[in-house]
């Protein structure tokens, strides 16, 4: 028999975009202008971050009018100032260094696999990575592998590199569930279509398993269980349960990411043969990739043009076009703990 959905403050506890501090009991924010909402939120909660956020918006607007060979430069500085705003709000210290470097050996062939990105020990990107709880993870990877680990351009990636496997499994009905009699909770989601066959399910990450309590659909769940509170528990026990929920959520968000859309699309990253999995967040990978493209835009526009005129033109163009909307949405949710949604769209 399926376990009931976890309820907290008379609401079902659905999956949230924020990694570190989601407000599980809050309603979604309906807005067509994320920059404006966060500007107003910062004016009430952290005026110190406002100049960085407003400058990020200015860079964002400038990027829309620039060609792909120039837009990475202003988009990168938009992202950089978004991250500074986040770190200031969360009271995290950071240096003015970028925290990331890129290089290409001129003696080698000009390919995405030969463009190497390195996350440094200090700086904006490394501070973001630390804030998101990314520890003991690879600090060096190729531009090709980074692009292959970003869900919102994965379709373009696979059209460009047809031998690369499908890394992301679409998820539906992402929710937390509670044992009907015991005070334990876990994550649950539904897999539909071709990914629900036994062969695909064998590629699930080791932290997931199939929930055999459903006969008419394919549901997967987290193996890890966390303690929840019981009726009559004191506030201290309830607070500990909420911290347990937040810990479970952070654990799940390491492997589950989303595509920003009028109705957000969630995906589970799976370790499949033939793919190089980088266990880092969308935010870190997107900032790292845009930094490398901004270096090319600034110091080697001919090299960037070579990509934009060659085999990978659609992939690079899609990243330059789509990443600003995605990045700003993710940062806004992380910064406020709220869910940003388009008005006039009713989720299932």
Protein Blocks (a to p, Z undefined) as FASTA:
>chain_A
ZZddddeehiacdddfblklccfkbccdddfblklmmmmmmmmmommlmmmmmmmmmmmm
mmmmpcfklmmmmmmmmmmmmmmmmmmmnopacdfbeoiacdddfkbccdfklpccdddf
bdjklmmmmmnopahiafbdcfklmmmmcfklmmmmmmmmmmbccfbdcdehiacdddfk
bccdddddddehjllpmklmmmpcfkbccdfkbfkbccdddfbdcddddehiafklmmmm
mmmmmmmmmmmmmmgccdddfbdcdddddddehiacdfbdfklmmmmmmmmmmmmmmmmm
mlmmmmmmmmmlmmmmmmmmmmmmmmmmmmmmmmnopacddehiacZZ
